Amino acid sequence: MSDMTQLLHSMENTIKLQTRAGAERRARKAEREEKEFMQKLQQAAASRMELDGRAAKVKGAEAAAQRDQLIGLML
């Protein structure tokens, strides 16, 4: 019976180790995916800021053109 008990303990330990290894792999994958997501989020924020800046520049140019046209009509 001792051999059978050792076999069962060995199998139990193997299962525990496999479970722990799987959990560690999933944790590393989750960390990697979170890091990639944060990088994409930062890139999106930078792109948004760039687009907002360009839009403000265009609006400013349009406002200046309208002002110049109004001044031209008044003269």
N, C-alpha and C positions, 0 to 999 in steps of 0.2 A: 504494500500500500504506500510505502514511502516513495517509491519511484513514481507512482501515479500522482502523488501529492506534489512532488518536485516538478513533474511535467505540467500539472495545472498551474502552479505558481509561475513557471517559466512562460507558459502561454499567456497568463494574465499580465506579466511584466512586459511581454512583447506587445500586447494590445495597448497597454498604457503608453509605451514608448511611441508606438505608431500614432496613437491619438494625439500625444503631445507634439510630435513632429508635424502632424497635419495642422494643428492649431497654430504652431509657429509659422508654418508656410503661409497660412491664411492671413496671419497678422502682418507678415512682411509684405504680402501682396496688397493688403488694405492700406498700409503705410505708403507704398509706392503709388497706388492709385490716388490717394489723397494728395500726395505731393504733385503728381501730374495735373490733378484737377486745380490745385491752387495756382500752378504755373499758368494754366489756360485761363483761369479767372483773372490773373494779373495781366496777361496779354490782352484780354478782352477789355479790361479797364483802361489800359494804355491806349488801345485803339479807340475807345470811346472818347477819351480825353483829346486825342488827336483830331477826331472827327468834329468834336464840339468846338475845338480851336479853329478848325478850317471853316466851320459854319459861321462862327462869330466874325471871322475875317471877311467872309463873303457878304454877310449882312452889313458890316461896317462899310465895305466898298459900295454896296448898293445905296446905303444911306448917304454916303458922300456924293455919289452920282446924282441922286435926287436933289440934294442940297445945291449942287452946282447947276443943275437944270433950273431950279427955282430962282436962283440968283441971276442966271442968264435971262430968264423971262422978265425979271423985274427991271433989268437994265435996259 
